[in-house]
Amino acid sequence: MGKEFDRTERVSQFLYKELGHLLRTTVRDPRVQQVSLTGVEVSRDLSHAKVFFTLMEDASAEHRAEMTRVLEKVSGFLRSHLAKGSSMRTVPRLGFRFDESVGRGRDMESLLREVRRVDEQLASETPSVSDFSSE
């Protein structure tokens, strides 16, 4: 179990690093410049890899789906470059998924900021004990 996990983890890290580099430097489609990879999960048998990504700006569901199609379209090109630049016997098939967790994190952060703002507002409006002790 340990060796297998180490190997899948190493392959995941390699793919994450190399795919990020290829998307920035090799893929000519300008739409991929707004893509940021967030992680790669490789199957135990190393035949498939889920590549998670997010976009630099908030995007509609339609735009996220379009970017997924664009990335799926260039996946063969990416695999061939990975095969040339590595000693892997076989390069996993790449499947791209939009990483929803980043957006949820942004939403949570926004909610927390709003709660802090309301707390501060309530604290400034609520009289303290010291306001009454001088009477």
C-alpha positions as CSV (number, residue, x, y, z in Angstrom):
1,M,0.0,0.0,0.0
2,G,2.8,2.5,0.9
3,K,4.7,2.1,-2.3
4,E,1.6,2.4,-4.4
5,F,0.5,5.5,-2.6
6,D,4.0,7.0,-3.0
7,R,4.0,6.3,-6.7
8,T,0.5,7.8,-7.4
9,E,1.5,10.8,-5.2
10,R,4.7,11.4,-7.2
11,V,2.9,11.0,-10.5
12,S,0.2,13.5,-9.3
13,Q,2.8,16.0,-8.3
14,F,4.7,15.6,-11.6
15,L,1.6,16.0,-13.7
16,Y,0.5,19.1,-11.6
17,K,3.8,20.8,-12.2
18,E,4.3,19.8,-15.9
19,L,0.7,20.5,-16.9
20,G,0.8,24.0,-15.3
21,H,4.0,24.7,-17.2
22,L,2.6,23.3,-20.5
23,L,-0.6,25.4,-20.2
24,R,1.4,28.6,-19.6
25,T,4.0,28.1,-22.2
26,T,3.0,25.6,-24.9
27,V,-0.8,25.6,-25.5
28,R,-1.5,28.4,-28.0
29,D,-5.2,28.9,-27.2
30,P,-5.3,32.2,-25.3
31,R,-8.3,31.0,-23.2
32,V,-6.1,28.6,-21.2
33,Q,-4.1,31.6,-19.8
34,Q,-7.0,32.2,-17.4
35,V,-6.8,28.6,-16.1
36,S,-5.1,27.9,-12.8
37,L,-4.5,24.2,-11.7
38,T,-5.5,23.4,-8.2
39,G,-4.6,19.7,-8.1
40,V,-4.3,16.3,-9.8
41,E,-5.6,13.0,-8.6
42,V,-4.2,9.9,-10.3
43,S,-6.0,6.5,-10.3
44,R,-4.2,3.6,-8.5
45,D,-3.4,1.9,-11.8
46,L,-2.0,5.3,-13.2
47,S,-4.3,5.0,-16.2
48,H,-6.4,8.1,-15.5
49,A,-5.8,11.5,-13.9
50,K,-8.4,14.0,-12.8
51,V,-7.0,17.5,-13.3
52,F,-8.7,20.1,-11.2
53,F,-8.7,23.8,-12.2
54,T,-10.2,27.1,-11.4
55,L,-10.4,30.3,-13.4
56,M,-8.7,33.6,-12.5
57,E,-12.0,35.5,-12.4
58,D,-15.4,34.4,-11.3
59,A,-17.1,32.6,-14.1
60,S,-20.6,31.5,-15.0
61,A,-21.4,27.8,-15.2
62,E,-21.5,28.1,-19.0
63,H,-18.0,29.6,-19.1
64,R,-16.7,26.9,-16.7
65,A,-18.2,24.2,-19.0
66,E,-16.7,25.8,-22.1
67,M,-13.2,25.9,-20.4
68,T,-13.6,22.3,-19.5
69,R,-14.3,21.5,-23.2
70,V,-11.3,23.5,-24.3
71,L,-9.0,21.7,-21.9
72,E,-10.5,18.3,-22.9
73,K,-9.8,19.2,-26.5
74,V,-6.1,19.9,-25.8
75,S,-5.6,16.8,-23.5
76,G,-4.2,14.7,-26.3
77,F,-1.6,17.4,-27.1
78,L,-0.7,17.7,-23.4
79,R,-0.4,13.9,-23.1
80,S,2.0,13.7,-26.0
81,H,4.2,16.5,-24.6
82,L,4.2,14.7,-21.2
83,A,5.2,11.5,-22.9
84,K,8.1,13.1,-24.6
85,G,9.3,14.9,-21.5
86,S,9.1,12.0,-19.0
87,S,10.3,8.5,-18.5
88,M,6.8,7.2,-17.7
89,R,5.8,4.1,-19.6
90,T,2.3,5.4,-20.1
91,V,0.9,8.8,-19.5
92,P,-2.5,8.7,-17.8
93,R,-5.6,9.9,-19.7
94,L,-6.4,13.4,-18.6
95,G,-9.9,14.4,-17.4
96,F,-10.4,18.1,-16.5
97,R,-12.8,19.1,-13.7
98,F,-13.6,22.6,-12.5
99,D,-12.7,22.9,-8.8
100,E,-15.8,24.1,-7.0
101,S,-14.1,24.2,-3.6
102,V,-12.2,27.4,-4.5
103,G,-15.4,29.2,-5.2
104,R,-17.0,27.9,-2.0
105,G,-14.0,29.1,-0.1
106,R,-14.3,32.6,-1.6
107,D,-18.0,32.6,-0.7
108,M,-17.2,31.5,2.9
109,E,-14.6,34.2,3.2
110,S,-17.1,36.8,2.0
111,L,-19.7,35.6,4.5
112,L,-17.1,35.8,7.4
113,R,-16.2,39.3,6.4
114,E,-19.8,40.3,6.5
115,V,-20.3,38.7,9.9
116,R,-17.2,40.6,11.3
117,R,-18.6,43.8,9.8
118,V,-22.0,43.4,11.5
119,D,-20.3,42.4,14.8
120,E,-18.2,45.5,14.7
121,Q,-21.2,47.6,13.9
122,L,-23.2,46.1,16.7
123,A,-20.3,46.5,19.2
124,S,-20.0,50.2,18.4
125,E,-23.8,50.7,18.8
126,T,-24.1,48.7,22.1
127,P,-23.4,50.7,25.2
128,S,-20.8,49.2,27.5
129,V,-20.8,48.9,31.3
130,S,-18.4,51.7,31.6
131,D,-20.9,54.1,30.0
132,F,-23.2,53.6,33.0
133,S,-20.6,53.5,35.8
134,S,-19.9,57.3,35.9
135,E,-23.5,58.2,36.9
